[in-house]
Amino acid sequence: MRRAGHIRTSPALADLGTPALGPTSRIPEAGRAGGDVVTSAGAIDVHMTTSAFCVLHSAARHTFEALSGRGPTAAKHRARHHRVLGGTVAAYLAEGARHPGA
């Protein structure tokens, strides 16, 4: 909203992303240390990927349910969606192994 000007100018709001990015930064760092992550992806990349998945589930849930008869936020789908999201993030972080320079 309004190009986030209110966040940029507010000392109280400026660091709101820090709690999410702290733990999220450990994912690619640990993967690089273990040799599993070879991309230059960082915490912001992981956070954007997971946020996009979660926002889509939330924002479009009624549309998906109306069109497919299946609610994406239903408890019976959670385990599969966790695997999908985990696999997506893992594949993205390991992408450089298949495509050097990614």
C-alpha positions in Angstrom: 0.0 0.0 0.0 1.2 3.4 -0.9 4.6 1.9 -1.8 5.3 1.2 1.9 6.2 4.8 2.6 4.6 4.5 6.1 6.8 1.5 6.9 10.0 3.2 5.6 9.4 6.3 7.8 8.3 4.5 11.0 11.0 3.4 13.4 8.4 1.1 15.0 7.5 -0.7 11.7 10.9 -0.7 10.0 12.2 -3.8 11.7 9.0 -5.9 11.5 10.6 -8.3 9.0 13.6 -9.0 11.3 11.9 -11.9 13.3 10.9 -13.7 10.0 14.3 -13.2 8.3 16.4 -14.3 11.2 15.3 -17.9 11.3 14.8 -17.9 7.5 18.4 -16.9 6.9 19.6 -20.1 8.7 18.0 -22.3 6.0 20.3 -21.3 3.0 23.3 -20.7 5.4 23.1 -24.3 6.8 22.5 -25.7 3.3 25.6 -23.9 2.0 27.7 -25.1 4.9 26.6 -28.7 4.2 27.1 -28.3 0.4 23.4 -28.8 -0.4 22.7 -25.2 -1.3 24.8 -23.8 -4.0 22.7 -20.8 -5.2 23.1 -17.3 -4.0 19.6 -17.4 -2.6 19.2 -15.9 0.7 16.6 -15.3 3.4 14.6 -12.9 1.3 14.3 -15.4 -1.5 13.2 -18.2 0.9 10.7 -15.8 2.6 9.2 -14.6 -0.7 8.8 -18.2 -1.9 7.1 -19.4 1.3 5.0 -16.2 1.6 3.7 -16.5 -2.0 2.5 -20.0 -1.3 0.9 -19.0 2.0 -0.7 -15.8 0.6 -2.1 -17.7 -2.4 -3.7 -20.3 -0.1 -5.3 -17.6 2.0 -6.2 -15.0 -0.6 -7.5 -17.4 -3.2 -9.0 -20.1 -1.0 -12.6 -19.3 -1.8 -11.9 -19.2 -5.6 -10.1 -22.5 -5.5 -12.8 -24.1 -3.5 -15.5 -22.8 -5.8 -13.7 -24.0 -8.9 -12.3 -27.3 -7.7 -14.5 -28.2 -4.8 -11.4 -28.5 -2.7 -10.4 -26.0 0.0 -6.7 -25.5 0.0 -6.6 -24.6 3.7 -8.5 -27.8 4.7 -6.6 -29.8 7.4 -6.6 -32.9 5.3 -4.4 -31.3 2.8 -1.8 -29.7 5.2 0.7 -32.6 5.2 0.8 -32.7 1.4 1.1 -28.9 1.1 3.9 -28.9 3.6 5.7 -31.4 1.4 5.0 -29.4 -1.7 6.3 -26.2 -0.1 9.3 -27.9 1.4 10.2 -29.6 -1.9 9.8 -26.3 -3.8 12.1 -24.4 -1.4 14.6 -27.3 -1.4 14.6 -27.6 -5.2 15.0 -23.8 -5.6 18.0 -23.7 -3.1 19.7 -26.7 -4.8 19.1 -25.3 -8.3 22.6 -24.1 -8.7 23.9 -27.7 -8.5 22.1 -28.3 -11.8 22.5 -24.8 -13.2 25.8 -23.2 -12.1 25.6 -19.5 -11.7 22.0 -19.5 -10.7 
